[in-house]
């Protein structure tokens, strides 16, 4: 029961409603912003949304420390549990831990084939039936059209949803007139959903800039609470 | 300051298994002129290395017991405690760490930071032991000390910098550039005993300055003096040395040295580093608890004129009787002194005092604060605190984990039963994580320990040292029972038919509790007389030993008694004990008890191509994969797996990965056993009880 109550009110669900084609098996989404705005918080909340529903998640990260990632989950879980006044918090927490695997790749420039091989190993011989893959810390500034095409193909073949974070850097402007990050413009073919996070007077707003076939710049009625880093509807 | 103390070091050598720790110790003994010939660890003839003195250890090529030995280097007296490397023997490591002032953390230049390194590193940190790192095996193919240094920073989270860089690597490894003295050293002579100092080879100039800068950067982070000196470009050798020493002792910095013990290179420089950077006994803070004063912490002073406070950290049965290894923290002792064991509250006279060198010893008159020596013929257990009479201190009790696995054993023939008893008595004294008890129902002797290998080793030692052939049962997991709800009780024990009667009534509740057990007396108005309250407590405690689900010990329980009744004549100690037992039985079932099983934290290190298989094998074992970290070719997979599923895993892992993977495990927590398995265990328990009844 708890899962349902939580999921129905979840801002993640509201985000998905905003997407024309939704997000699901075979699709790739990206959160893009400068460092420290809240991409990881968004990714982890998507993961937690799936985990609350009892669906396994693989969290892939590049060069981040495992305890650091776990801390993100713990923190946001605690806040969500508090917000939703979860009763059997421990039990749900246990289930979440059980359904989450963190794959951490230490080296910069780890080959995508190898990353996919590891995911494959978990899904196949590892018998871990995740449908959602979170990818944090992937470097979009290295030429990676081919890699992203591989991720997309893998998503389609295996019927998985992928959520990436894209850390924007360099001098302004980072976005074109339509609000699309310059760095992503060569990869549009592989990315179904692009969301950007924008600082706006102490608030962090979410913009939908690519929704499947459509390039648009739509301010969503969603923001990140700067205190709790939880997504909230406005 | 006392010169004797300044020239004293108590160090341990911590490492991943097979990093060459024993070889390194061997070389240290050789260069300090303690042994006259170098043995190799896996020698073909004439026995193994000097420190690995137990026959079994020789055979397996690993070190199990922590032998201690004293050497002299540059007029400094160094006590070396050889610590075992395998995680199954952590209690040995931890006891040794308790008495160390500093450590050498040995790493393999090829393997780098391995799973075991993480464990021993954690132990060093738990006991606040300052360390220098030594990257060994620079002669090996694939040696890369720079990578290992990065790993020390990243994986161990230490602030480390190289104090040396190599001249050549692998089969071209020749010597070492010292970044503090800015000189190059070569090791000549058949066993590298002649250290030759040269200028830095021109082709290494750039690299040398690069790493020297890195070193200065690292040191300047905690030393303002060095920061200033860098700005003024006047960093002297002496200043840098003092800063590194300060940083190492405060554990803000880890100096990284390197060499190849096997090729006799770099060991002397490492010894210099031990003297230069690791603390002497007076530079380490040690605290004791005053037992006469509510365990108030008292600081100890490494002053030989104060009353003696020492710690028995290791017992060994030698051919001449029991040897007790002690570390003196304060005061001094000499032959004929009277000392006091604060645990057993017994006084004894000091007989022979010896300084140990692996397995031969030197008789000495006495010893002072900071020293590590062995006493003969003292009856005590390891972990005891020994003081001058008049003091009643206990050194902070070291953390002893609960055993998680048990095994029924029996002597194969009646004749050796005696020797078995002797062996067991001795092992339990030596190792607090090794326990023995006789199951009152099955009348079997059960040994308990920290893992399969841990118990295996003791079974082997029974055979070798005591010539006892034993028959062992299947290893059993140490399950626990715990309640999940609060439940009330109101129980009257009454037996008043003729003669002296029994009467007692207890009212209250039991509830889940975070610790092991707690007893709360909330009885008002003397409804249960004060003298019978402990009887109630005793009655409840007697019920904790065997839960009603599967007969396992109960943990995490609080008993609160709120009311009761007594009879002026018929109430007695035993009546209230029985009342409490009845009350417990009444409430336990209502409190929804469940079975808990030990969950181990398992870390597998495997070439990445086998990661899939490893995931699968852990999954099959009801394991939760927490994370997998890949760096290029290797994966480090961390999982939480029930102990009951881990039996024989080493064989499975070996065959699955062609022997290329290894794993470690340690106890993590107790957690609920899935209902289906709980049913099964309860059924087995029922059948066992029935079978016993029939008998």
Interface residues (C-beta under 8 A of the other chain):
Chain A: X66 X69 X70 X97 X98 X101 X102 X103 X104 X105 X106 X107 X110 X114 X117 X118 X120 X121 X122 X124 X125 X126 X127 X128
Chain B: X154 X608 X611 X612 X613 X615 X616 X618 X619 X620 X624 X625 X626 X627 X628 X629 X630 X631 X632 X635 X638
